[in-house]
Amino acid sequence: MARIVLDAMGSDRHPEPEIAAAHKAAAHFGDEITLVGPEERLASRITNPSVHLMHAGDVFEMAEHISADELRRSQNSMAAGIQMVKDGKADAFVTMGNTAGALATGLYKLGRIGGVKRPALTALFPVKGGRCVLLDIGANAECRPEYLVQFARMGAVYAEIILGVANPRIGLLSNGEEAGKGTTLVKETYPLLKASGLNFIGNVEGKELFGGLADVVVTDGFTGNVLLKSSEAVAKLLIDTLREELYASARTKIGGLLARPAFNRIRKLLDPADIGAVPLLGLGGLVFVGHGRSDERAVFNAVRMARQAVEGNLLVRLQSALAMEPESQVEVVG
Amino acid sequence: MARIVLDAMGSDRHPEPEIAAAHKAAAHFGDEITLVGPEERLASRITNPSVHLMHAGDVFEMAEHISADELRRSQNSMAAGIQMVKDGKADAFVTMGNTAGALATGLYKLGRIGGVKRPALTALFPVKGGRCVLLDIGANAECRPEYLVQFARMGAVYAEIILGVANPRIGLLSNGEEAGKGTTLVKETYPLLKASGLNFIGNVEGKELFGGLADVVVTDGFTGNVLLKSSEAVAKLLIDTLREELYASARTKIGGLLARPAFNRIRKLLDPADIGAVPLLGLGGLVFVGHGRSDERAVFNAVRMARQAVEGNLLVRLQSALAMEPESQVEVVG
């Protein structure tokens, strides 16, 4: 049993996908799910006694900069949902809304796990034979070596719970496999990871990452974000071009029709809706963020991902993984 | 007519692909091509009077660090080939050998175009509807804003010549389209590009890059290299998985066979052998580098790429594009 609080106002088509997914998840998992948003838009739509309503009148507005004052006063669904996690009334908050907003609100209300320098947005990449945990994918454009070591510790815990691997293989993203390759950040992080006690396999490139040779890959949020978005774009280009090519002749068209089940399995592999949402690891509570363009299935999978983390005891395990880190070692570096 | 000097000892299977490609290119283009390498391994294999031999007894050896002393004394095929460009005996040097070696040797022998801070390794990416010039993809792991502005000027000239576009659209790779997004490097480069007189379209992400919305995308060599290698790895994963899926049932297998022409066109689009080689822009002479695993076709295409640059007057046009750059503007920044 996990108590999930779901932002009803996060997705581009809110609150429809959220309402549908909440009902489906409550029925499927037997969980208590709380939808947070304006009562007048939600109350009449809730038809399952396991789906609860938490009123929040406002919707988070995108802004260049969010001040502490705005965060304190905010009555939006994101703030109200994260408050429930803070108050121990829910185990995890899930939103399809703005990532920067979830991070700022999460930091303001939940703070960080003791010792954590920076929370990291943590993706699950499709790779050969399974999935790979990649962090940071955008919470911190610029990082210091000690952040990356903490990302590795947090990513390892996440991989253990979500991928079910023991002693995950950790890679450091670089522009070459040799230890001397990379930016100053990479070169300074390498020896720290080597000495971390983690199962560090060294520098990795795209080949190793997508070849499934690492369970966790750490990088700064700029590079991780570029990698994530470029990979999605390459996959889209490839599939679009293949589709065009297939319709170029009758022969290939028939081939394409017959091959459709294969295509559908590939599309599913690449579909972010299959993951649903990714966590902001390092916050003092569990916060998951999904795509704005999520549909019911994506939101349902987001809830599934969050409850898997809750049942795996993610927060407590992160806390103990980071508590084991010798503080002195972290402080002297950089 | 272009006078190309081709390193006979660069590819993994040297000198076979180089010898075959030199003969094919001489016959196809009517060029004079010089193969540089050990006379005893090449002389008896040259059967076309337009293919010449330049003796160089040694082969470039990979090393962690190459000293100036080693560069001065080196008798390897790379050094001898680049020397011909320096002496005005060839218009461009082409090698399938080590990129760092070509860069070090090129810098030592040819120097840089006046005013150039750093040469950049410059890729042509397959994107929707054509190709995009991306630089730097690995010559400079860490960059300063003024380098990226020069990369943009050089990339624009290259795009004009190779892609045949007038006033190329320049994008700055970032983790968000908004001007305020990115690392310090990106944020400081943005206003410089805005003021550069180039056709700067702002920050771009993977979506815009692979969607074909920019003709030239500039980034630091670390990010560019990660992007290049990851894109190749994603494409490989996708095609491999699709192939496996297609063989999973008789129906999809037949579909796959019928669809084969479409697959072959996709593979060709993604095949680096189709480009053959990429230039180190900013050196005081034309140097092109290809994959070590190149076959005859790849080396032939590398020669084609180099001669297209020669015929497009690349070096002179780079010199004038960089000479127009107000020196004071470059110096005060960063």
Interface residues (C-beta under 8 A of the other chain):
Chain A: E64 P126 V127 K128 G138 A141 E142 L173 S174 N175 G176 G180 K181 G182 T183 T184 V186 E205 G206 K207 L209 F210 G211 T219 G221 F222 T223 N225 V226 L227 L228 K229 S230 S231 E232 A233 V234 A235 K236 L237 L238 I239 D240 T241 L242 E245 L246 A248 S249 R251 T252 I254 G255 G256 L257 L258 A259 R260 P261 A262 F263 R265 I266 L269 L270
Chain B: E64 P126 V127 K128 G138 A141 E142 L173 S174 N175 G176 G180 K181 G182 T183 T184 V186 E205 G206 K207 L209 F210 G211 T219 G221 F222 T223 N225 V226 L227 L228 K229 S230 S231 E232 A233 V234 A235 K236 L237 L238 I239 D240 T241 L242 E245 L246 A248 S249 R251 T252 I254 G255 G256 L257 L258 A259 R260 P261 A262 F263 R265 I266 L269 L270
